[in-house]
Amino acid sequence: MRTWRVAVIDHYRNRSRGGHGTHVAFAGLPNVEIVAAADPDEESRQATRHETGAPRSYADWGELLDRENPDIVCVCSRLPTQHLDVVVGAAEAGCHVYCEKPLAVSLADADRMIEAADTVGVRLAVAHLGRYAAVFQALRELIRSGGIGRPLSVFCRGKEDERGGGEDMLVLGSHLLDLARLFFGDPQWVFGHVTVEGRDFTRADTCDPTEPVGCVGGDGITALYGFADGVRGQFESRRGLYEGGEPRMGITVVGSEATLSVRFDNDRRLRLRRSRRPMEEGGPFEIIPTSPQPAPPGAEPLHATTGAQGYFARNNRQAALDLLDAIAEWRDPLASGRDARWSLEMIHGVYVSHLERRAVPLPLIDRRHPLEKNAAAE
């Protein structure tokens, strides 16, 4: 069996928000060698090298690609503004890529990344970890097996902290919208409404986010999506509702016979309410046990096993294993670049719908960011 050479590329690790463990996704796996790390920031570079066990490090990621000739590159920056050049450069160097989310700033950038990977014939995976989590796999199976009757609606709620609204939709809502699509397929249309301090958002209200993730807008967002078979999806985020304590972020799936729900707390348990009564009336939930997938033979213990960090560690590892299988089986990863592009379609569609004051079909025709100045001018 071959040994896979993995390189880790970061870019000024975001110390205020922390990381999601993408850089150690391949650490401790059998037949995997982390050969080098790259980051232009000395402190971040040395931290990454220490945590991954990489024997060498570089300030310039291009030099790493030239010298190390890796098979796989982990693109670890949580900022989509720092993904395009690295993903395209790695793909053109013949490297498979595992990239942090959100994948891109614009749909045009996402298109370019996917095209670069397809042209060379490498796999592009994105860290939408919910696709690999046992709790969401169990939720999906209950839907498919008829465990909730006829699926009716899926409700997605962002974290609703100081980023509530547009930034929350991009950074955290991308996970939820990706899961909604995993459960119910491609959405056909979106109708969105965006507000700022209670009034309708305009392009002039586009603001700087708390971290450079691209153009965002609005402190309140409500979006309705149309899926096949009459399933309706809703995303909502309002700024300042979460100040610690019980999380608001989560996803709820309503069927004709029962309701499923997962909150993004440290436990992320699957809850089932067996009732035909409308969800808004409330009622008791029972916990449906789920078990993480076992570690592959020969793998080293995970660096974290409990709480949110354990969730990141387990599912980054599952994503890494799936990417290796996808390469061998010549298929898209379970969380592919194409899937990540769809979540961006769903996000940008909210702005397009609001600004045009109508439901808009998906996917979008205009691939530019809908809040950019050149798009506004036209």
C-alpha positions as CSV (number, residue, x, y, z in Angstrom):
1,M,0.0,0.0,0.0
2,R,1.2,3.5,-0.9
3,T,2.0,6.2,1.7
4,W,0.1,9.4,1.1
5,R,2.1,12.6,1.4
6,V,0.0,15.3,3.0
7,A,0.8,19.0,3.2
8,V,-0.9,21.6,5.5
9,I,-1.4,25.2,4.3
10,D,-2.7,27.8,6.6
11,H,-2.7,31.6,6.4
12,Y,-2.5,33.6,9.7
13,R,-4.5,31.3,11.9
14,N,-7.5,33.2,13.2
15,R,-6.8,33.3,17.0
16,S,-10.0,35.2,18.0
17,R,-12.3,32.5,16.6
18,G,-10.1,29.5,16.8
19,G,-9.8,26.6,14.4
20,H,-11.9,23.6,13.6
21,G,-9.0,21.1,13.5
22,T,-8.8,20.9,9.7
23,H,-5.0,20.9,9.9
24,V,-4.9,17.6,11.8
25,A,-7.6,15.8,9.8
26,F,-5.0,13.3,8.4
27,A,-2.8,13.1,11.5
28,G,-2.3,9.6,12.9
29,L,-3.9,7.8,10.0
30,P,-2.1,4.7,8.7
31,N,-0.3,5.0,5.4
32,V,-0.3,8.8,5.7
33,E,2.7,11.1,6.2
34,I,2.3,14.8,6.9
35,V,5.4,16.1,5.2
36,A,5.3,19.9,5.6
37,A,3.3,22.9,6.7
38,A,3.2,26.4,5.2
39,D,2.0,29.8,6.7
40,P,3.4,33.3,6.1
41,D,3.1,34.0,9.8
42,E,6.0,32.6,11.9
43,E,4.0,32.0,15.1
44,S,1.1,30.3,13.2
45,R,3.5,28.3,11.1
46,Q,5.4,26.9,14.1
47,A,2.1,26.1,15.9
48,T,0.8,24.2,12.9
49,R,4.1,22.4,12.5
50,H,4.1,21.3,16.2
51,E,0.4,20.2,16.2
52,T,0.7,18.2,12.9
53,G,4.2,16.8,13.5
54,A,5.3,18.1,10.1
55,P,9.1,17.8,9.8
56,R,9.5,20.9,7.6
57,S,7.7,24.3,7.2
58,Y,7.6,27.1,4.7
59,A,6.6,30.7,4.7
60,D,5.4,30.4,1.1
61,W,2.9,27.7,0.1
62,G,4.1,27.8,-3.5
63,E,7.6,26.8,-2.4
64,L,6.1,24.0,-0.4
65,L,4.3,22.6,-3.4
66,D,7.5,22.8,-5.6
67,R,9.8,21.2,-3.0
68,E,7.6,18.6,-1.3
69,N,5.4,17.3,-4.2
70,P,2.5,16.3,-1.9
71,D,-0.4,14.1,-2.9
72,I,-2.9,15.9,-0.8
73,V,-3.1,19.5,0.5
74,C,-5.2,20.6,3.5
75,V,-6.2,24.3,3.0
76,C,-7.0,25.3,6.6
77,S,-7.8,29.0,6.7
78,R,-11.3,29.6,7.8
79,L,-11.4,32.7,5.6
80,P,-12.8,32.0,2.0
81,T,-10.8,35.1,0.9
82,Q,-7.7,33.0,1.3
83,H,-8.8,29.8,-0.6
84,L,-8.9,30.5,-4.3
85,D,-5.2,30.8,-5.2
86,V,-4.2,28.0,-2.9
87,V,-6.9,25.5,-4.1
88,V,-6.3,26.3,-7.7
89,G,-2.5,26.2,-7.3
90,A,-2.6,22.9,-5.5
91,A,-5.0,21.4,-8.1
92,E,-2.8,22.5,-10.9
93,A,0.2,20.9,-9.1
94,G,-1.7,17.6,-9.2
95,C,-2.7,17.6,-5.6
96,H,-6.0,16.4,-4.2
97,V,-7.5,19.1,-1.8
98,Y,-9.3,19.1,1.5
99,C,-10.5,22.7,2.1
100,E,-12.0,24.5,5.1
101,K,-15.5,26.0,4.6
102,P,-16.9,28.4,3.3
103,L,-15.3,27.3,0.1
104,A,-15.3,30.6,-1.8
105,V,-16.3,34.3,-1.8
106,S,-18.2,34.1,-5.1
107,L,-19.8,31.4,-7.2
108,A,-17.3,32.4,-10.0
109,D,-14.4,31.6,-7.6
110,A,-16.1,28.3,-6.7
111,D,-16.5,27.5,-10.4
112,R,-12.9,28.1,-11.0
113,M,-11.7,25.8,-8.1
114,I,-14.0,23.0,-9.3
115,E,-12.9,23.5,-12.9
116,A,-9.2,23.4,-11.9
117,A,-9.7,20.1,-10.0
118,D,-11.7,18.5,-12.8
119,T,-9.2,19.6,-15.5
120,V,-6.3,17.8,-13.8
121,G,-8.4,15.0,-12.4
122,V,-8.0,15.5,-8.7
123,R,-10.6,15.3,-5.9
124,L,-11.8,18.5,-4.0
125,A,-13.4,17.9,-0.6
126,V,-14.7,20.6,1.8
127,A,-15.0,20.5,5.6
128,H,-18.8,20.4,5.9
129,L,-18.4,18.0,8.8
130,G,-22.1,17.4,9.4
131,R,-22.1,15.0,6.4
132,Y,-19.8,12.7,8.2
133,A,-21.3,12.9,11.7
134,A,-23.1,9.9,13.0
135,V,-26.0,12.1,14.3
136,F,-26.8,13.5,10.9
137,Q,-26.3,10.2,9.1
138,A,-28.9,8.7,11.5
139,L,-31.2,11.6,10.9
140,R,-31.0,11.1,7.2
141,E,-31.7,7.4,7.5
142,L,-34.8,8.0,9.6
143,I,-36.1,10.4,6.9
144,R,-35.4,7.9,4.1
145,S,-36.9,4.9,6.0
146,G,-40.2,6.7,6.7
147,G,-39.5,7.2,10.3
148,I,-41.2,10.6,10.4
149,G,-43.8,9.9,7.8
150,R,-44.0,12.3,4.9
151,P,-41.3,14.9,5.1
152,L,-42.8,18.4,5.2
153,S,-40.3,21.0,6.3
154,V,-36.8,21.6,7.4
155,F,-35.9,24.6,9.7
156,C,-32.4,25.9,10.0
157,R,-31.4,28.5,12.6
158,G,-28.0,30.2,12.7
159,K,-26.0,30.9,15.8
160,E,-27.5,34.4,16.1
161,D,-24.6,35.9,18.0
162,E,-23.0,39.3,17.1
163,R,-22.6,37.9,13.6
164,G,-26.4,37.3,13.2
165,G,-27.7,38.0,9.8
166,G,-25.5,37.8,6.7
167,E,-22.3,36.8,8.3
168,D,-24.0,34.1,10.3
169,M,-25.7,32.8,7.2
170,L,-22.3,32.5,5.4
171,V,-20.1,31.2,8.2
172,L,-22.4,28.9,10.1
173,G,-25.5,28.7,8.0
174,S,-23.5,27.1,5.3
175,H,-23.4,23.9,7.4
176,L,-27.1,23.9,7.9
177,L,-28.0,24.6,4.3
178,D,-25.6,21.9,3.2
179,L,-27.4,19.4,5.5
180,A,-30.8,20.5,4.2
181,R,-29.7,19.7,0.7
182,L,-28.1,16.4,1.9
183,F,-31.5,15.4,3.2
184,F,-33.8,16.7,0.4
185,G,-31.7,17.2,-2.7
186,D,-31.1,20.4,-4.7
187,P,-33.5,23.3,-3.9
188,Q,-35.4,24.6,-6.9
189,W,-35.9,28.2,-5.7
190,V,-35.4,30.6,-2.9
191,F,-37.4,33.6,-1.5
192,G,-35.4,35.8,0.9
193,H,-35.9,38.8,3.0
194,V,-33.0,40.8,4.6
195,T,-33.3,43.6,7.1
196,V,-31.1,46.1,8.9
197,E,-32.4,47.5,12.2
198,G,-36.0,46.6,11.1
199,R,-35.9,48.1,7.6
200,D,-35.3,46.5,4.3
201,F,-31.6,46.0,3.4
202,T,-30.2,47.7,0.4
203,R,-26.8,47.3,-1.3
204,A,-25.7,50.5,0.4
205,D,-26.0,48.6,3.7
206,T,-23.3,46.1,2.8
207,C,-20.9,46.0,5.7
208,D,-17.6,44.7,6.9
209,P,-18.0,41.4,8.7
210,T,-16.2,40.6,12.0
211,E,-13.6,38.6,10.0
212,P,-12.8,38.9,6.3
213,V,-15.1,36.4,4.7
214,G,-16.4,38.6,1.8
215,C,-19.3,40.9,1.4
216,V,-22.2,40.3,3.8
217,G,-25.3,42.3,4.7
218,G,-28.2,42.5,7.1
219,D,-28.7,41.8,10.8
220,G,-31.9,39.8,10.2
221,I,-32.5,37.2,7.5
222,T,-35.4,34.9,6.7
223,A,-35.2,32.6,3.6
224,L,-37.7,30.1,2.2
225,Y,-36.5,27.3,-0.1
226,G,-38.5,25.0,-2.3
227,F,-37.3,21.4,-2.5
228,A,-38.8,18.5,-4.5
229,D,-42.0,16.7,-3.4
230,G,-43.3,19.8,-1.7
231,V,-40.7,20.0,1.1
232,R,-40.1,23.5,2.2
233,G,-36.9,24.7,3.9
234,Q,-36.4,27.8,6.1
235,F,-33.3,29.6,7.3
236,E,-33.4,32.3,9.9
237,S,-30.8,34.4,11.7
238,R,-31.2,37.5,13.8
239,R,-28.3,39.3,15.4
240,G,-27.8,39.4,19.2
241,L,-30.2,36.7,20.3
242,Y,-27.4,34.4,21.6
243,E,-25.3,35.6,24.5
244,G,-24.1,32.3,25.8
245,G,-25.9,29.4,27.4
246,E,-28.3,27.2,25.5
247,P,-27.5,27.3,21.8
248,R,-30.0,28.5,19.3
249,M,-28.2,27.1,16.3
250,G,-29.6,23.8,14.9
251,I,-31.7,22.0,12.4
252,T,-35.2,20.6,12.8
253,V,-37.0,18.3,10.3
254,V,-40.8,18.0,10.5
255,G,-42.7,15.1,9.1
256,S,-46.4,14.1,9.0
257,E,-45.8,11.6,11.9
258,A,-42.8,12.9,13.9
259,T,-40.2,15.6,14.3
260,L,-36.4,15.3,14.4
261,S,-34.1,18.0,15.9
262,V,-30.4,18.5,16.6
263,R,-29.0,21.6,18.4
264,F,-25.4,22.5,17.9
265,D,-24.3,22.1,21.5
266,N,-21.4,20.1,22.8
267,D,-23.4,16.9,22.7
268,R,-25.3,17.3,19.3
269,R,-27.8,14.6,20.2
270,L,-30.6,13.4,17.9
271,R,-34.0,14.1,19.4
272,L,-37.3,12.6,18.2
273,R,-40.8,13.8,18.9
274,R,-43.4,11.2,18.0
275,S,-46.5,13.3,17.3
276,R,-48.7,14.4,14.5
277,R,-49.4,17.7,16.3
278,P,-47.8,20.8,14.8
279,M,-44.3,21.4,15.8
280,E,-45.0,24.9,17.2
281,E,-47.1,23.4,20.0
282,G,-44.0,21.8,21.4
283,G,-44.0,18.5,23.3
284,P,-41.5,16.0,24.7
285,F,-38.6,14.6,22.8
286,E,-36.7,11.4,23.3
287,I,-33.0,10.9,22.6
288,I,-32.1,8.6,19.7
289,P,-28.6,7.1,20.5
290,T,-26.0,7.4,17.8
291,S,-22.4,6.1,17.9
292,P,-19.4,7.5,16.1
293,Q,-17.7,5.3,13.5
294,P,-14.8,3.3,14.9
295,A,-11.3,4.3,14.1
296,P,-9.6,2.4,11.3
297,P,-7.1,-0.3,12.2
298,G,-3.7,1.2,13.0
299,A,-4.9,4.8,13.5
300,E,-3.5,6.7,16.5
301,P,-5.9,8.1,19.2
302,L,-7.6,11.3,18.4
303,H,-6.2,14.5,20.0
304,A,-9.7,15.4,21.3
305,T,-12.7,13.1,22.0
306,T,-15.3,15.2,23.9
307,G,-17.4,18.3,23.3
308,A,-17.2,20.4,20.1
309,Q,-13.5,19.7,19.7
310,G,-14.2,16.0,19.8
311,Y,-16.9,16.5,17.1
312,F,-14.4,18.3,14.9
313,A,-11.7,15.7,15.4
314,R,-13.9,12.7,14.7
315,N,-15.5,14.1,11.6
316,N,-12.4,15.7,10.1
317,R,-10.8,12.2,10.4
318,Q,-13.9,10.7,8.7
319,A,-13.6,13.3,5.9
320,A,-9.9,12.5,5.4
321,L,-10.7,8.8,5.2
322,D,-13.5,9.5,2.7
323,L,-11.2,11.6,0.6
324,L,-8.7,8.8,0.4
325,D,-11.5,6.3,-0.6
326,A,-12.8,8.8,-3.1
327,I,-9.4,9.0,-4.8
328,A,-9.2,5.2,-4.9
329,E,-12.8,4.8,-6.1
330,W,-12.6,7.7,-8.5
331,R,-15.7,9.4,-7.2
332,D,-16.6,12.7,-5.6
333,P,-16.1,12.9,-1.8
334,L,-19.2,12.9,0.3
335,A,-18.7,16.6,1.0
336,S,-17.4,17.7,-2.4
337,G,-16.6,21.1,-3.9
338,R,-19.8,20.8,-5.9
339,D,-21.8,20.3,-2.7
340,A,-20.1,23.3,-1.1
341,R,-20.8,25.4,-4.2
342,W,-24.5,24.6,-3.8
343,S,-24.6,25.9,-0.2
344,L,-23.1,29.2,-1.6
345,E,-25.9,29.2,-4.3
346,M,-28.4,29.0,-1.5
347,I,-26.8,31.8,0.4
348,H,-26.3,34.2,-2.5
349,G,-29.8,33.4,-3.7
350,V,-31.2,35.0,-0.6
351,Y,-29.6,38.4,-1.5
352,V,-30.6,38.1,-5.1
353,S,-34.2,37.3,-4.1
354,H,-34.4,40.2,-1.6
355,L,-33.0,42.7,-4.0
356,E,-35.2,41.6,-6.9
357,R,-38.2,41.2,-4.6
358,R,-39.2,37.8,-6.0
359,A,-38.5,34.1,-5.7
360,V,-35.5,33.2,-7.8
361,P,-34.7,29.9,-9.4
362,L,-31.6,27.9,-8.4
363,P,-28.8,27.6,-9.4
364,L,-28.1,31.3,-10.1
365,I,-27.2,32.5,-13.6
366,D,-25.0,35.4,-12.5
367,R,-21.9,34.0,-10.8
368,R,-20.6,37.2,-9.3
369,H,-21.2,38.1,-5.6
370,P,-24.6,39.8,-5.5
371,L,-23.4,42.5,-3.1
372,E,-20.2,43.5,-5.1
373,K,-20.1,47.0,-6.6
374,N,-19.9,45.7,-10.2
375,A,-23.0,43.6,-9.7
376,A,-24.8,46.6,-8.1
377,A,-23.9,48.8,-11.1
378,E,-25.8,46.6,-13.5
